[in-house]
Amino acid sequence: MHPILFRIGQVNFYTHGLMIALGALVGGWVIYLLAKKEKLPTKSLIDLLVYSLFLGVIGARIVYLILYYYQFSNWHEAFYIWYGGLVSYGGMIGGFLTAGLILKKRRQNILKWFDIGIIGMLIGWSLGKIGCFLSGDIVGIASGSKIAIDGQIPVSLLESGWALVLALILIYLFIAKKDFFARFRDGLIFFLGIGGYALGRFIIDFTRADNIFILSLKAGQIASLVVLLISIMAIIYIFMKSKGASHAQTNF
């Protein structure tokens, strides 16, 4: 593993932190391009991204501290995020909640922005998880399979790959199938992304060397099931509302 990517004098540049920063830049750039394509206002986009990223990282760290408190020997280590230790769902809640509040204050279409935001977030998360792997932050189960690295399943790389594949699928749906999705309400891409990520996480977490929480499932898998259920309910609601609106226009 390579937790420190390089050094300049006495200053260490940590792999996980640098990959998170790279993910934020690339993800933000994708959000900017999609926002321009949708003719959404991008004048204050940097502020929106910075605040959302900052609160997202805080949310991800707080949830990690709650779930893995036993890993810390003193309270100072809670601030050492460059070593890793972030929980995706905490980051999603913190980031999208912050973005939603800012967008509501600006009187912009929250769900339309969320459709774009989930794509950028997944791309950024994909890069960040590469840094997570290189820092040795997440331990996979022991395995002798061909995908194993140093005798362990590379959980972070599996999650990175799934996040990237899901982001590419959503970009295709967002652009190539624009006319199809135009029939439905804003938010569909967002909940497809959240639900798809949760489904992938649920499966991948079987290879994660975490303690069993309940019913042979780990804490992360329970969270994934909850998020997946909420996403499915939201998608059904969007389809039903869109179908009702379509019938109303036809009758009119």
FENBELUR-V16490 format. One line per field, one symbol per residue. burial: # if it has 24 or more other C-alpha atoms within 12 Angstrom, else .. Layout:
burial = ???
//
This chain:
burial = ..##.........###################.##.........#..##.###############............#..####################.##.....#################################..........#############.######.##......#..###################.#######.......########.##..##.##..#..............
//
